[in-house]
Structure formats: C-alpha cells, structure tokens
Amino acid sequence: MLGTFQNCASGRTPWGTYLTCEENFTDCFGSSDPAYRAEGALKRYGVLADSKDVHWHPYESRFDVSQTPNEYNRHGWVVEIDPFDPRSQPVKRTALGRFKHENAALTQAADGRVVVYMGDDERGEFIYKFVSFARFDPTQPNPDLLDHGTLYVARFDDGDGDPQHPKGRGQWLELVHGRGGLDAAAGFPGQAEILIHTRLAASVVGATRMDRPEWIVVSPEDGQVYCTLTNNVKRGGDGQPVGGPNPRANNVYGQILRWREHGDDAAASSFEWDLFAVAGNPAAHPGTAKGGSPNITAQNMFNSPDGLAFDGGGRLWIQTDGDTSNRGDFAGMGNNQMLCADPRSGEIRRFMTGPVGCEVTGVAFAPDYRTLFIGIQHPGESGGSTFPSGQPGAKPRSSVLAIRRDDGGVIGGA
C-alpha cells in the first residue's frame, strides 16, 4: 500500500469502519525530466511534469513518474480503516475503482447488499456506484464485503429540457471485463486494468461527463441520492456538450443533482433524475439562466456547492467551496457558507457564513443533533483573514467549530 495521502471526505460502513477517500493524488507526482509529457492514463489522471503545488518528486524518486511510472497507480483508491481495532491495518478497496474520490456514500439494496455511491472530483468526470455480491450480515464480521462486487458508472439522458426544473432518466453501465467494449482490444486485458484505469473504462462504455461530481449523500427519509456538481468552466467545449443534468455552458455556479433508483432499490440498473437546485445569482442576472432555479433567491444565493449531509430530521445541509470575490457573476455572494434545505419543498436557507478566504467543509452531528461540528479549511487563502483569533496580525488557522443553539434545541429544528 505504501501509505495514503491527499485524502478528502469519507464514508462509514454499516459494520463500523471508516472509508477515507484519496482525491488529488496526482498533485504529488512530477518528473525530473523536463521533456517529460504524460500520455494515456497518466495524462487522463492529470499528471504534470512539474507537479501541482506539491513537489515531492525532486526529493523522493517514487514520486518521479519518469523513473517510476507505475507508482501513482498505488493511489486514487478508497481506503477502509477500523478505528476500533488498533491491530488492524488499512486496506485499499480496489473493487471500488481508482479515480479522484470525493466521498463514499453507503446504503443497502432491497436484498441487503451494500451499495457505495462515489463521485470523481474533476471537471468532465463521472458518477459511480458499487454493488457488493454478498449481503451485509449484522451478526457476522464483514471484512471483505467491499472487495467483491460490480462497479457501475452513470449515463444520463438529455432530460425534458424544462429550464426551471429539468428531469429525466438514466442507467447504470457495468464496468466488467468482456462487456460494453471493455476488452484487450480496447486496452483492458483484464478486470484489474478496468479498476486501475477506471476513467478510461467509463469513457469506453459511454458514461456521461459531469460538472465535477463531489459529495454524494443518501436521504434517510426516502433513499433518494443527492450529488453536488460543483462547477465546470469547460462545459460546452472539450467534448462536454450542454444538456441533461449539466444544463449550462461555462458553468461557474454549479448545481445539486438528485436521483431516485427504479423501484426504490439501490441496486437497480436505472433511475429517474432531476436537479434539486441550480445555483446562480438572481441579483446579478435577474430573469436569466444564470439566476438559478426558482428556489435560489437573493437571500440564499451561492456558488460551487460541495459538502452535503443529511441530519436525523431529513434536512439537507449544503456547504460551498467557490468564488468569494464578491464581484461580477459573484457580486453579493460574499464568503463561502453553509445552508440548510428542505428536500420536500425545495426551500433553502442560509445557516452560516465562513471567514474570509475559507472553505466550509465537513459535517458531523452529536447523537442528539444538538451540536453541529463543521470544518473551516484554509481561512485567509485569499488574504485578509485573522480567523479564529480575530487579533490584528494573527495567522489564520483551519479549525473545527462546535455550534449549539442558545436554547439547547436541535440544530435546524423548529
């Protein structure tokens, strides 16, 4: 395994383990050869000769792709960790595929099999789900349940074209050797190559390129699945046509996709989708597509939805990681924020606004839902912040906030 790094969000299994998701792992790789140019899978996954922000390759040869071109294949996986057994070792669950994982949302199919939904956090990439072969048995250990199953990728139709609330249908395409063109002639001599180069396999079967899929969550109320499509300035070009759940060219605002599996069974091969919210700015662009869907108003406008979570009352919590310039298309939006939505009515209300230059990310609730924990990441990234001390000249620091109501009530409740 040789470690895990560039971990993003997570998931929790029904048997009590923790799934941590490796995201921008290629940022850690570069080349000592200045003439190096990535090709094939290396190019598709975003390996650059000079690395991106993280420059490990001049100091450690395993991160130099010109010397060890297969090393980066060790990363981009979902890693299962047992936090309650100090003797256990983390395991990379390779059957879940290799890409830039944002999080892993687990649920169960009607027959008890485990289903894992995952987004690949890059513009023009895909949404996946994994369905285990075996059923979850709460009376038995489940050490290898995520090692054996079928990985699928989503294909969406063009929808009904409704500018206010587009909706349509989709299907799950299996990523299995020997099916859908995934054979040696296409560069996949076996199932291992499909899992290592999952992006390439998804392209072969004809999956839908999405507006940067990030967090996915499953509603505890009705099993519907929600996914943030954060933004995509390449939409409308680069082989990414406008349409379906990606309705805007040069999409700077993002949207929240929702789907219901056929028969309300998470293992189904087809689904119906709609857009729960299309983010925008009705103040800067009144009456236009850039204004957003009807449930986006001047009182709750935001861009680049990222983190998602459901609470025990079925409320949907939305966090943003977007443009905080407060100018042009983003005038009036201010800093990144956290909002709360009613999935039934579609109403969205702003809950809090973060400090200057931060990303609001990560959600956890106390068991009684009277305390909410959220992460404030990289405050001051764009300058001008002294969070959390507020003292002049103080260095900004990432922090975790614990939020409680003055009356001790349930967060988000009446």
C-alpha positions as CSV (number, residue, x, y, z in Angstrom):
1,M,0.0,0.0,0.0
2,L,2.9,2.4,0.9
3,G,0.6,4.9,2.6
4,T,-2.4,7.0,1.8
5,F,-2.4,10.8,1.1
6,Q,-4.4,13.6,-0.4
7,N,-7.4,12.3,1.5
8,C,-10.7,14.1,1.0
9,A,-14.0,13.2,2.5
10,S,-15.2,9.8,3.8
11,G,-17.9,7.2,4.4
12,R,-19.0,5.0,7.2
13,T,-19.8,1.3,6.8
14,P,-22.7,-0.5,8.5
15,W,-20.1,-2.6,10.3
16,G,-18.5,0.4,11.9
17,T,-15.4,1.0,9.8
18,Y,-14.3,4.3,8.2
19,L,-13.7,4.9,4.5
20,T,-11.2,7.6,3.6
21,C,-11.1,8.7,0.0
22,E,-7.9,9.6,-1.9
23,E,-8.5,12.6,-4.1
24,N,-5.9,14.8,-5.8
25,F,-3.2,12.2,-5.6
26,T,-1.5,13.1,-8.9
27,D,-0.6,16.5,-7.5
28,C,2.2,14.7,-5.6
29,F,3.8,13.3,-8.7
30,G,6.1,15.0,-11.2
31,S,9.1,14.4,-13.4
32,S,12.9,15.1,-13.1
33,D,13.0,15.0,-16.9
34,P,11.9,18.5,-18.2
35,A,11.0,17.0,-21.5
36,Y,8.5,14.6,-20.0
37,R,5.0,14.6,-21.3
38,A,2.2,12.5,-19.8
39,E,0.3,10.2,-22.2
40,G,-2.6,7.8,-22.0
41,A,-3.8,7.2,-18.4
42,L,-1.2,9.4,-16.9
43,K,-2.5,12.3,-18.9
44,R,-6.1,11.5,-18.2
45,Y,-5.5,11.5,-14.5
46,G,-3.7,14.8,-14.6
47,V,0.0,14.0,-14.0
48,L,2.2,17.1,-14.8
49,A,6.0,17.2,-15.2
50,D,6.3,20.0,-12.6
51,S,3.7,18.6,-10.2
52,K,0.9,20.8,-8.9
53,D,1.7,22.7,-5.7
54,V,3.2,19.5,-4.1
55,H,6.8,19.0,-5.2
56,W,7.9,15.7,-3.7
57,H,9.5,14.2,-6.9
58,P,12.8,16.1,-6.6
59,Y,13.3,14.6,-3.1
60,E,11.8,11.1,-3.4
61,S,12.2,9.0,-6.5
62,R,8.9,7.1,-6.0
63,F,7.1,10.3,-6.9
64,D,9.1,10.8,-10.1
65,V,7.0,9.4,-12.9
66,S,9.9,9.4,-15.4
67,Q,11.6,6.9,-13.0
68,T,8.7,5.0,-11.5
69,P,5.8,5.4,-13.9
70,N,3.5,2.9,-12.2
71,E,3.9,4.3,-8.7
72,Y,1.0,6.6,-9.0
73,N,-1.3,3.6,-9.6
74,R,-1.0,2.9,-5.8
75,H,-3.2,5.9,-5.1
76,G,-6.6,7.1,-6.0
77,W,-8.4,4.5,-4.0
78,V,-10.9,4.2,-1.2
79,V,-9.2,3.1,2.0
80,E,-11.0,1.2,4.7
81,I,-9.8,1.8,8.3
82,D,-11.1,0.1,11.5
83,P,-10.8,2.8,14.2
84,F,-11.8,0.4,17.0
85,D,-9.1,-2.2,16.4
86,P,-5.5,-0.9,16.9
87,R,-4.1,-4.2,15.4
88,S,-5.9,-3.7,12.1
89,Q,-4.2,-2.4,9.0
90,P,-5.9,0.0,6.5
91,V,-7.0,-1.8,3.3
92,K,-7.3,-0.2,-0.2
93,R,-10.7,-1.4,-1.6
94,T,-9.7,-1.6,-5.2
95,A,-13.0,-3.0,-6.4
96,L,-14.4,0.5,-5.9
97,G,-12.3,1.8,-8.7
98,R,-9.4,4.3,-9.0
99,F,-10.1,8.0,-9.6
100,K,-10.2,11.2,-7.6
101,H,-12.6,10.2,-4.9
102,E,-14.5,12.9,-3.0
103,N,-16.5,10.7,-0.6
104,A,-18.2,7.4,-0.4
105,A,-21.9,7.2,0.5
106,L,-23.1,3.8,1.7
107,T,-26.6,2.4,1.7
108,Q,-28.2,-1.0,1.3
109,A,-30.1,-2.6,-1.5
110,A,-33.5,-4.2,-1.0
111,D,-31.9,-7.6,-0.6
112,G,-29.3,-6.4,1.9
113,R,-26.3,-6.0,-0.5
114,V,-24.1,-3.0,0.2
115,V,-24.2,-0.1,-2.3
116,V,-21.5,2.6,-2.4
117,Y,-22.0,5.9,-4.4
118,M,-18.9,7.9,-5.4
119,G,-18.1,11.0,-7.4
120,D,-14.9,11.7,-9.3
121,D,-13.9,15.2,-8.4
122,E,-12.7,16.7,-11.7
123,R,-14.4,18.6,-14.5
124,G,-15.9,16.2,-17.1
125,E,-15.6,13.1,-15.0
126,F,-18.2,10.6,-13.8
127,I,-20.5,9.3,-11.1
128,Y,-20.1,5.7,-9.9
129,K,-21.8,3.1,-7.7
130,F,-20.6,-0.2,-6.4
131,V,-22.9,-3.1,-5.5
132,S,-21.5,-5.9,-3.4
133,F,-22.1,-9.6,-4.3
134,A,-22.7,-10.6,-0.7
135,R,-25.4,-9.3,1.7
136,F,-24.5,-7.4,4.8
137,D,-25.0,-9.6,7.9
138,P,-25.0,-7.6,11.1
139,T,-24.4,-10.8,13.2
140,Q,-21.2,-11.6,11.4
141,P,-17.9,-9.9,10.5
142,N,-17.8,-8.3,7.1
143,P,-14.1,-7.9,6.4
144,D,-14.1,-8.3,2.6
145,L,-17.6,-7.2,1.6
146,L,-16.2,-4.3,-0.5
147,D,-13.7,-6.5,-2.3
148,H,-16.3,-8.4,-4.3
149,G,-19.0,-6.8,-6.4
150,T,-19.8,-4.9,-9.5
151,L,-18.7,-1.3,-10.3
152,Y,-21.1,0.8,-12.4
153,V,-20.9,4.3,-14.0
154,A,-23.9,6.6,-14.7
155,R,-25.3,7.6,-18.1
156,F,-27.9,10.3,-18.1
157,D,-30.4,11.1,-20.9
158,D,-30.9,14.7,-22.1
159,G,-33.9,15.2,-19.9
160,D,-37.1,17.1,-20.7
161,G,-35.5,20.4,-21.3
162,D,-37.5,22.2,-18.7
163,P,-35.5,25.4,-17.9
164,Q,-36.9,25.7,-14.4
165,H,-36.7,22.1,-13.2
166,P,-35.1,19.7,-15.7
167,K,-35.6,16.0,-15.1
168,G,-35.1,12.8,-17.0
169,R,-33.9,9.2,-16.8
170,G,-30.6,7.3,-16.6
171,Q,-29.0,4.0,-16.3
172,W,-26.0,2.3,-14.7
173,L,-23.4,0.8,-17.0
174,E,-21.4,-2.1,-15.6
175,L,-17.6,-1.8,-15.8
176,V,-16.9,-5.5,-16.2
177,H,-14.2,-7.1,-18.4
178,G,-15.6,-8.5,-21.6
179,R,-18.7,-6.3,-21.7
180,G,-19.5,-3.0,-23.2
181,G,-16.3,-3.0,-25.3
182,L,-14.0,-3.4,-22.2
183,D,-11.7,-6.0,-23.7
184,A,-8.0,-6.4,-24.6
185,A,-8.5,-4.6,-27.9
186,A,-9.6,-1.5,-26.0
187,G,-6.6,-1.7,-23.7
188,F,-8.2,-3.7,-20.9
189,P,-6.7,-7.3,-20.8
190,G,-8.5,-8.0,-17.5
191,Q,-10.6,-6.6,-14.7
192,A,-7.6,-5.2,-12.9
193,E,-6.9,-2.8,-15.8
194,I,-10.5,-1.6,-15.6
195,L,-10.2,-0.8,-11.9
196,I,-6.8,0.8,-12.3
197,H,-7.8,3.0,-15.2
198,T,-11.5,3.4,-14.3
199,R,-11.8,6.8,-16.0
200,L,-10.7,5.3,-19.3
201,A,-13.1,2.4,-18.9
202,A,-16.0,4.7,-18.1
203,S,-15.4,6.6,-21.3
204,V,-15.4,3.4,-23.4
205,V,-18.9,2.4,-22.2
206,G,-20.3,5.8,-22.9
207,A,-20.9,7.3,-19.4
208,T,-22.0,11.0,-19.1
209,R,-19.3,13.5,-18.4
210,M,-20.4,15.6,-15.4
211,D,-19.9,19.0,-14.0
212,R,-17.3,18.0,-11.4
213,P,-19.1,15.5,-9.1
214,E,-18.2,16.0,-5.4
215,W,-20.1,14.9,-2.3
216,I,-22.9,12.3,-2.6
217,V,-25.4,11.5,0.2
218,V,-28.5,9.3,0.5
219,S,-31.7,10.6,2.1
220,P,-32.6,8.6,5.2
221,E,-36.2,9.5,4.5
222,D,-36.8,8.1,1.0
223,G,-33.5,6.8,-0.3
224,Q,-33.1,9.4,-3.0
225,V,-29.5,10.3,-3.8
226,Y,-28.1,13.8,-3.9
227,C,-24.8,14.9,-5.6
228,T,-23.1,18.3,-5.8
229,L,-21.9,19.2,-9.3
230,T,-19.6,22.0,-8.2
231,N,-18.8,23.8,-11.4
232,N,-17.4,23.3,-14.9
233,V,-15.9,26.1,-16.9
234,K,-15.2,23.6,-19.7
235,R,-18.9,22.7,-20.2
236,G,-19.8,23.4,-23.8
237,G,-16.3,22.6,-25.0
238,D,-13.7,20.0,-24.6
239,G,-16.1,17.3,-25.7
240,Q,-18.6,18.1,-23.0
241,P,-21.9,19.0,-24.6
242,V,-24.5,21.0,-22.7
243,G,-27.6,19.1,-21.7
244,G,-29.3,16.8,-19.2
245,P,-28.2,17.3,-15.6
246,N,-25.4,19.6,-16.9
247,P,-27.6,22.3,-18.5
248,R,-25.2,25.3,-18.7
249,A,-22.2,26.2,-20.7
250,N,-19.2,27.6,-18.8
251,N,-20.9,26.6,-15.6
252,V,-19.4,28.9,-12.9
253,Y,-22.2,28.3,-10.3
254,G,-22.8,24.5,-10.1
255,Q,-25.9,22.5,-9.2
256,I,-27.3,19.8,-7.0
257,L,-28.4,16.6,-8.8
258,R,-30.9,14.2,-7.3
259,W,-32.0,10.8,-8.5
260,R,-34.4,8.0,-7.4
261,E,-33.4,4.4,-8.2
262,H,-36.0,2.3,-10.0
263,G,-38.3,0.6,-7.5
264,D,-36.5,2.5,-4.7
265,D,-33.9,-0.3,-4.8
266,A,-30.3,1.0,-4.6
267,A,-29.1,-2.0,-6.7
268,A,-31.4,-1.1,-9.7
269,S,-29.9,-0.7,-13.1
270,S,-31.9,2.5,-13.9
271,F,-33.1,5.7,-12.2
272,E,-35.0,9.0,-12.6
273,W,-33.1,12.2,-12.1
274,D,-33.9,15.9,-11.5
275,L,-32.0,19.0,-10.4
276,F,-32.8,19.9,-6.9
277,A,-31.1,23.2,-7.1
278,V,-29.3,25.1,-9.9
279,A,-27.1,27.6,-8.2
280,G,-26.8,31.2,-9.6
281,N,-27.1,34.9,-8.9
282,P,-30.6,36.4,-9.4
283,A,-29.2,39.7,-8.2
284,A,-26.6,40.0,-10.9
285,H,-28.6,38.1,-13.5
286,P,-32.3,38.5,-12.9
287,G,-34.6,36.5,-15.1
288,T,-31.8,34.6,-16.9
289,A,-30.5,31.1,-16.7
290,K,-27.6,32.4,-14.6
291,G,-30.0,33.5,-12.0
292,G,-30.5,29.9,-10.9
293,S,-33.6,27.7,-10.2
294,P,-36.7,29.1,-8.6
295,N,-35.5,28.0,-5.1
296,I,-32.4,30.2,-5.4
297,T,-33.1,33.8,-4.3
298,A,-31.2,36.9,-3.4
299,Q,-31.4,35.7,0.3
300,N,-29.8,32.3,-0.3
301,M,-27.7,32.6,-3.4
302,F,-24.4,30.6,-3.5
303,N,-21.9,29.1,-5.9
304,S,-20.0,25.8,-6.1
305,P,-21.9,23.6,-3.7
306,D,-19.5,21.0,-2.3
307,G,-20.2,19.3,1.0
308,L,-23.5,17.6,1.7
309,A,-25.1,15.9,4.7
310,F,-28.4,14.8,6.0
311,D,-29.4,15.1,9.6
312,G,-31.8,12.9,11.6
313,G,-34.7,15.0,10.7
314,G,-34.2,14.6,7.0
315,R,-32.8,18.1,6.4
316,L,-30.1,18.5,3.8
317,W,-27.1,20.6,4.7
318,I,-25.1,22.2,1.9
319,Q,-21.6,23.6,2.1
320,T,-19.8,25.7,-0.5
321,D,-16.2,26.0,-1.8
322,G,-16.4,28.6,-4.5
323,D,-15.6,32.1,-5.7
324,T,-15.6,34.6,-2.9
325,S,-14.5,37.7,-4.9
326,N,-17.9,39.3,-4.4
327,R,-17.6,40.8,-7.9
328,G,-19.2,40.3,-11.3
329,D,-21.0,37.0,-11.5
330,F,-20.4,36.5,-7.8
331,A,-21.5,40.0,-6.6
332,G,-23.4,39.8,-3.3
333,M,-22.5,36.2,-2.6
334,G,-19.7,37.0,-0.1
335,N,-17.7,34.3,1.6
336,N,-18.3,30.6,1.5
337,Q,-21.2,29.4,3.5
338,M,-23.4,26.6,4.8
339,L,-27.1,26.3,4.0
340,C,-30.0,24.1,5.0
341,A,-32.6,22.7,2.6
342,D,-36.0,21.1,2.9
343,P,-35.9,18.2,0.3
344,R,-39.7,18.1,0.2
345,S,-40.4,21.8,-0.6
346,G,-37.1,22.7,-2.1
347,E,-36.7,25.7,0.2
348,I,-33.1,26.6,1.0
349,R,-32.0,28.9,3.8
350,R,-28.5,30.2,4.7
351,F,-27.3,28.9,8.1
352,M,-23.9,30.5,8.5
353,T,-21.1,32.3,6.6
354,G,-17.5,31.4,6.9
355,P,-14.5,33.8,7.4
356,V,-12.6,35.4,4.6
357,G,-10.8,33.0,2.2
358,C,-12.1,29.8,3.7
359,E,-13.8,26.6,2.5
360,V,-16.7,25.4,4.7
361,T,-16.3,21.6,4.7
362,G,-17.1,18.5,6.7
363,V,-20.2,17.9,8.8
364,A,-20.8,15.8,11.9
365,F,-23.6,15.8,14.4
366,A,-23.7,14.8,18.0
367,P,-26.1,11.8,18.5
368,D,-28.8,14.1,19.9
369,Y,-28.4,16.6,17.0
370,R,-28.0,19.4,19.4
371,T,-24.4,20.1,18.5
372,L,-23.1,20.5,14.9
373,F,-19.4,20.2,14.1
374,I,-18.1,21.8,10.9
375,G,-14.6,22.4,9.4
376,I,-13.3,25.8,8.4
377,Q,-10.5,25.0,6.0
378,H,-7.6,27.3,4.8
379,P,-9.1,30.6,6.0
380,G,-7.2,33.6,4.6
381,E,-6.2,31.8,1.4
382,S,-7.0,35.0,-0.5
383,G,-5.7,37.2,2.3
384,G,-7.5,39.5,4.8
385,S,-8.4,36.9,7.5
386,T,-7.3,36.6,11.1
387,F,-9.7,33.7,11.9
388,P,-10.1,32.3,14.5
389,S,-8.5,34.7,16.9
390,G,-9.6,38.0,15.2
391,Q,-6.5,39.7,16.6
392,P,-4.6,42.1,14.3
393,G,-1.7,40.3,12.6
394,A,-2.8,36.9,13.7
395,K,-2.1,34.0,11.4
396,P,-5.3,32.3,10.0
397,R,-5.7,28.7,11.0
398,S,-8.0,25.9,10.0
399,S,-10.4,25.0,12.7
400,V,-13.4,22.8,13.7
401,L,-16.4,24.6,15.1
402,A,-18.9,23.2,17.5
403,I,-22.2,25.0,17.1
404,R,-25.1,24.9,19.6
405,R,-28.4,26.7,19.9
406,D,-28.8,29.2,22.8
407,D,-31.9,27.3,23.9
408,G,-30.2,23.9,23.6
409,G,-32.6,22.7,20.9
410,V,-32.0,20.5,17.8
411,I,-29.8,22.3,15.2
412,G,-32.1,23.2,12.3
413,G,-35.2,22.2,14.2
414,A,-38.2,24.5,15.0
